[in-house]
Amino acid sequence: MRNVLIIGANRGIGRALVDAYVALGDRVFATTRSPADIPGAVVLDGLDLKDDASCLALPGRIPVPIDIAVVNAGVLTREHLPDLLGPDRTDAFARIQEQLEVNALGPLRIATAILPLLHEGSRLAVVSSRRGSVGDNTSGGSYGYRISKAAVNMAFVNLARDLVPRGITITVLHPGFVQTDLTGGRGDVSPRIAAEGLVARIDATTMETSGQVFWHANGETLPW
Ligand SMILES: NC(=O)c1ccc[n+]([C@@H]2O[C@H](COP(=O)([O-])OP(=O)(O)OC[C@H]3O[C@@H](n4cnc5c(N)ncnc54)[C@H](OP(=O)(O)O)[C@@H]3O)[C@@H](O)[C@H]2O)c1
């Protein structure tokens, strides 16, 4: 039985990750912003990626070392070029800033806050998005989401390098196009299928591949 921590676990892919690890017999700690009941998991509410105090307080609320931590929480709004050129410009930049705060700074904030819980052999993963891939960007648009996910990829590759001496692996993940609230229910795969793929990619990560690969949940590799 492994001790698993899922950040952003009350719905969508995060909730499916909890269910997947519970089904494997692991002990799961599930963080949420609001109170929630998640069968099989120890729920730790009041964790907001924008609130550093709530991130720094998390290790004190978890009584065991963590073997696998997945930073899943994220937000999506869409700002396209016309939004940046027209009367909505101020609002559009505010939404870009919000996504940077939650999707890029938030994962770095919580990852560094929970380092005291991690040990040699622990696995730390982030659910990013292929929208953050520079090499895969053929369509433009979605400025805030794309910039924030590219930034979080860099943050976690940086962590991979810096955590080599501590023997902690980093897995950077794209879950696929998944049917959740974030996509308005559209998508190619269910959260359950996406979560199974994410679990497999995290399990397969070694010190040799740590931070070296941008994984699609289906096992394909994506350009950075
Ligand atoms: N669905 C897709 O097709 C897709 C594709 C690529 C990448 N992703 C990524 O996959 C991850 C999960 O997405 P999803 O589709 O499952 O989205 P979702 O259903 O909208 O769930 C988002 C989760 O993030 C939490 N969250 C949002 N802001 C937060 C904050 N400031 N602090 C802590 N938690 C916060 C939400 O909690 P609340 O309930 O409190 O809001 C919720 O648990 C995200 O990082 C997303 O960018 C999704």
The ligand as an SDF file (V2000), in Angstrom:
LIG
                    3D

 48 52  0  0  0  0  0  0  0  0999 V2000
  -10.2140   17.9570  -19.2980 N   0  0  0  0  0  0  0  0  0  0  0  0
   -9.2790   18.0320  -20.2380 C   0  0  0  0  0  0  0  0  0  0  0  0
   -9.5230   17.7180  -21.4260 O   0  0  0  0  0  0  0  0  0  0  0  0
   -7.8830   18.4860  -19.8950 C   0  0  0  0  0  0  0  0  0  0  0  0
   -6.9320   18.5430  -20.9250 C   0  0  0  0  0  0  0  0  0  0  0  0
   -5.6340   18.9390  -20.6340 C   0  0  0  0  0  0  0  0  0  0  0  0
   -5.2870   19.2490  -19.3290 C   0  0  0  0  0  0  0  0  0  0  0  0
   -6.2160   19.2040  -18.3420 N   0  0  0  0  0  0  0  0  0  0  0  0
   -5.7870   19.5450  -16.9810 C   0  0  0  0  0  0  0  0  0  0  0  0
   -6.2210   18.5500  -16.0880 O   0  0  0  0  0  0  0  0  0  0  0  0
   -6.3810   19.1220  -14.7780 C   0  0  0  0  0  0  0  0  0  0  0  0
   -7.7460   18.7330  -14.2250 C   0  0  0  0  0  0  0  0  0  0  0  0
   -8.7150   19.2650  -15.1210 O   0  0  0  0  0  0  0  0  0  0  0  0
  -10.2400   18.7670  -15.1650 P   0  0  0  0  0  0  0  0  0  0  0  0
  -10.5710   18.6280  -16.5930 O   0  0  0  0  0  0  0  0  0  0  0  0
  -10.4500   17.6370  -14.2470 O   0  0  0  0  0  0  0  0  0  0  0  0
  -10.9420   20.1080  -14.6210 O   0  0  0  0  0  0  0  0  0  0  0  0
  -12.1850   20.3500  -13.6430 P   0  0  0  0  0  0  0  0  0  0  0  0
  -13.1620   19.2470  -13.7210 O   0  0  0  0  0  0  0  0  0  0  0  0
  -12.6160   21.7560  -13.9420 O   0  0  0  0  0  0  0  0  0  0  0  0
  -11.5040   20.2880  -12.1770 O   0  0  0  0  0  0  0  0  0  0  0  0
  -10.5860   21.2730  -11.8000 C   0  0  0  0  0  0  0  0  0  0  0  0
  -10.1150   20.9730  -10.3930 C   0  0  0  0  0  0  0  0  0  0  0  0
   -9.1530   21.9710  -10.0250 O   0  0  0  0  0  0  0  0  0  0  0  0
   -9.5530   22.5380   -8.7700 C   0  0  0  0  0  0  0  0  0  0  0  0
   -9.0870   23.9060   -8.6480 N   0  0  0  0  0  0  0  0  0  0  0  0
   -9.3450   24.9590   -9.4700 C   0  0  0  0  0  0  0  0  0  0  0  0
   -8.7710   26.0800   -8.9970 N   0  0  0  0  0  0  0  0  0  0  0  0
   -8.1290   25.7240   -7.8450 C   0  0  0  0  0  0  0  0  0  0  0  0
   -7.3560   26.4360   -6.8950 C   0  0  0  0  0  0  0  0  0  0  0  0
   -7.1360   27.7640   -6.9960 N   0  0  0  0  0  0  0  0  0  0  0  0
   -6.8550   25.7580   -5.8440 N   0  0  0  0  0  0  0  0  0  0  0  0
   -7.0710   24.4260   -5.7000 C   0  0  0  0  0  0  0  0  0  0  0  0
   -7.8160   23.7010   -6.5490 N   0  0  0  0  0  0  0  0  0  0  0  0
   -8.3340   24.3500   -7.6160 C   0  0  0  0  0  0  0  0  0  0  0  0
  -11.0620   22.4530   -8.8050 C   0  0  0  0  0  0  0  0  0  0  0  0
  -11.6060   22.6280   -7.5020 O   0  0  0  0  0  0  0  0  0  0  0  0
  -13.0460   23.3760   -7.2910 P   0  0  0  0  0  0  0  0  0  0  0  0
  -14.1050   22.3170   -7.4820 O   0  0  0  0  0  0  0  0  0  0  0  0
  -12.9590   23.9080   -5.9030 O   0  0  0  0  0  0  0  0  0  0  0  0
  -13.1480   24.4540   -8.3330 O   0  0  0  0  0  0  0  0  0  0  0  0
  -11.2430   21.0450   -9.3590 C   0  0  0  0  0  0  0  0  0  0  0  0
  -11.0320   20.0830   -8.3580 O   0  0  0  0  0  0  0  0  0  0  0  0
   -6.1800   20.6280  -14.9380 C   0  0  0  0  0  0  0  0  0  0  0  0
   -4.8630   20.9920  -14.5580 O   0  0  0  0  0  0  0  0  0  0  0  0
   -6.3690   20.8380  -16.4340 C   0  0  0  0  0  0  0  0  0  0  0  0
   -5.6840   21.9720  -16.9230 O   0  0  0  0  0  0  0  0  0  0  0  0
   -7.5070   18.8340  -18.5790 C   0  0  0  0  0  0  0  0  0  0  0  0
  1  2  1  0
  2  3  2  0
  2  4  1  0
  4  5  1  0
  4 48  2  0
  5  6  2  0
  6  7  1  0
  7  8  2  0
  8  9  1  0
  8 48  1  0
  9 10  1  0
  9 46  1  0
 10 11  1  0
 11 12  1  0
 11 44  1  0
 12 13  1  0
 13 14  1  0
 14 15  2  0
 14 16  1  0
 14 17  1  0
 17 18  1  0
 18 19  2  0
 18 20  1  0
 18 21  1  0
 21 22  1  0
 22 23  1  0
 23 24  1  0
 23 42  1  0
 24 25  1  0
 25 26  1  0
 25 36  1  0
 26 27  1  0
 26 35  1  0
 27 28  2  0
 28 29  1  0
 29 30  1  0
 29 35  2  0
 30 31  1  0
 30 32  2  0
 32 33  1  0
 33 34  2  0
 34 35  1  0
 36 37  1  0
 36 42  1  0
 37 38  1  0
 38 39  2  0
 38 40  1  0
 38 41  1  0
 42 43  1  0
 44 45  1  0
 44 46  1  0
 46 47  1  0
M  CHG  2   8   1  16  -1
M  END
$$$$
